[in-house]
């Protein structure tokens, strides 16, 4: 009887999407990163951790070199997946460059980069809600940004995407063998 209950709980955990709330805030030269309501400090590292990272970087070597066509194949295979993690994203940006002409030019550049970010995130994620607000201040010099997102991830979707990526690498390896 216990075995049935444990297997049922495991299947529910595997298929149930878990929401992960992420918030990134930049104001007054201070960058803050939150997962749920817990603040994570990104910039404090201990010297021991840096030494361990350097050792890990030296150990990792890649035998297979990826070309642009290989990366496009991986992106195409990920883009075809119907079962992707779901993303809800809100971006708020208040900025000013103290000159109206430069602020106006940067408004167009920032709008382009935010729409490119949407297209970039749409490959591995299914975007359900997307809202961006860019507020230029033509007279002052300031920068305030706030990004809030909720990602609904289930273990089954992660395993499926991992399987597709591994399958893509096997296809790439087979293509490289044919060329040689």
C-alpha positions in Angstrom: 0.0 0.0 0.0 2.8 2.4 0.8 4.4 1.7 -2.5 1.3 2.8 -4.4 1.1 6.1 -2.4 4.8 6.9 -3.0 4.5 6.2 -6.7 1.4 8.3 -6.9 3.1 11.2 -5.1 6.1 10.9 -7.4 3.9 11.0 -10.5 2.1 14.1 -9.2 5.5 15.8 -8.4 6.7 14.9 -11.8 3.8 16.4 -13.7 2.7 19.2 -11.4 4.1 22.6 -12.5 5.9 24.4 -9.7 5.9 28.2 -9.9 9.3 29.9 -9.4 9.0 33.7 -8.8 12.1 35.7 -9.7 12.6 39.4 -9.3 15.5 41.5 -10.4 15.7 45.2 -9.4 18.2 47.9 -10.1 17.8 51.3 -8.4 20.3 53.8 -7.0 23.3 51.8 -8.2 22.1 48.8 -6.3 21.3 45.4 -8.0 19.0 43.1 -6.0 18.0 39.6 -7.0 15.1 37.7 -5.3 13.8 34.2 -5.6 10.3 34.2 -4.0 11.0 36.8 -1.2 14.6 35.7 -0.4 17.3 38.1 -1.5 20.3 36.5 -3.2 23.6 38.4 -3.2 25.3 37.8 -6.5 28.5 39.8 -6.0 30.0 38.4 -2.7 32.3 35.5 -3.4 34.8 34.0 -1.1 38.3 33.4 -2.3 38.0 29.6 -1.8 34.9 29.6 -4.1 36.9 31.4 -6.8 39.7 28.9 -6.6 37.3 26.0 -6.9 35.6 27.6 -10.0 39.0 28.1 -11.7 39.8 24.4 -11.1 36.5 23.3 -12.5 37.0 25.5 -15.6 40.3 24.0 -16.3 39.0 20.4 -16.1 36.1 21.0 -18.6 37.3 20.4 -22.1 35.1 20.0 -25.2 36.1 17.5 -27.9 33.3 18.5 -30.3 33.3 22.0 -31.7 29.9 23.5 -32.5 29.3 25.5 -35.6 26.6 28.1 -36.3 24.6 25.4 -38.2 24.8 23.1 -35.2 23.5 25.7 -32.9 20.7 26.5 -35.3 19.8 22.8 -35.3 19.6 22.7 -31.5 17.5 25.9 -31.5 15.2 24.5 -34.2 14.7 21.3 -32.2 14.0 23.2 -29.0 11.6 25.5 -30.8 9.5 22.6 -32.1 8.8 21.3 -28.6 5.1 21.7 -27.6 5.6 21.1 -23.9 7.7 24.1 -22.7 7.9 25.7 -19.3 5.5 28.7 -19.0 6.8 32.2 -18.4 5.0 35.3 -17.2 7.2 38.4 -17.5 6.8 42.1 -16.4 9.6 44.6 -17.3 9.5 48.2 -16.0 12.3 50.6 -17.0 12.5 54.2 -16.0 15.5 56.0 -17.5 16.8 59.4 -18.4 19.9 60.7 -20.1 19.5 64.4 -19.3 19.3 65.2 -23.1 16.0 64.8 -24.8 17.5 63.8 -28.2 19.7 61.1 -26.8 16.9 59.9 -24.6 14.6 59.6 -27.6 17.2 57.7 -29.6 17.8 55.3 -26.8 14.1 54.8 -26.4 14.1 53.1 -29.8 17.2 51.1 -29.1 15.8 49.9 -25.8 12.5 49.0 -27.3 14.3 46.9 -30.0 16.3 45.1 -27.4 13.3 44.3 -25.2 11.4 42.9 -28.2 14.6 40.8 -29.1 14.6 39.5 -25.5 11.0 38.4 -26.0 11.9 36.5 -29.2 15.0 35.0 -27.5 12.9 33.8 -24.5 10.2 32.4 -26.7 12.5 29.6 -28.0 12.9 27.6 -24.7 9.8 29.0 -22.9 6.1 29.4 -23.7 5.3 33.0 -22.8 1.8 33.4 -21.5 1.9 37.0 -20.2 4.4 39.6 -21.3 4.3 43.3 -20.3 7.0 45.9 -20.8 6.8 49.5 -19.9 9.6 51.9 -20.8 9.3 55.4 -19.3 11.8 57.9 -20.6 12.6 61.0 -18.4 13.8 63.6 -20.9 15.2 66.1 -18.3 16.9 64.0 -15.6 19.7 61.5 -15.5 18.5 58.2 -13.9 18.2 54.5 -14.4 15.7 52.3 -12.6 14.8 48.8 -13.8 12.5 46.1 -12.4 12.0 42.7 -13.9 9.5 40.3 -12.3 8.8 36.8 -13.7 7.1 33.6 -12.7 8.3 30.4 -14.4 6.1 27.4 -14.1 8.4 24.4 -14.3 7.6 20.7 -14.0 10.2 18.0 -13.8 8.7 16.1 -16.8 9.1 19.1 -19.1 12.7 19.6 -18.0 13.5 15.9 -18.6 11.7 16.1 -22.0 13.7 19.2 -23.0 16.9 17.5 -21.9 16.1 14.5 -24.0 15.6 16.7 -27.0 18.9 18.5 -26.5 20.7 15.2 -26.1 19.0 13.9 -29.3 20.2 17.1 -31.0 23.8 16.5 -29.9 23.6 12.9 -31.2 22.4 14.2 -34.6 25.2 16.8 -34.7 27.8 14.1 -33.8 26.4 11.9 -36.6 26.6 14.8 -39.1 30.2 15.5 -38.1 31.1 11.8 -38.6 29.6 11.9 -42.1 31.6 14.9 -43.1 34.9 13.2 -42.1 
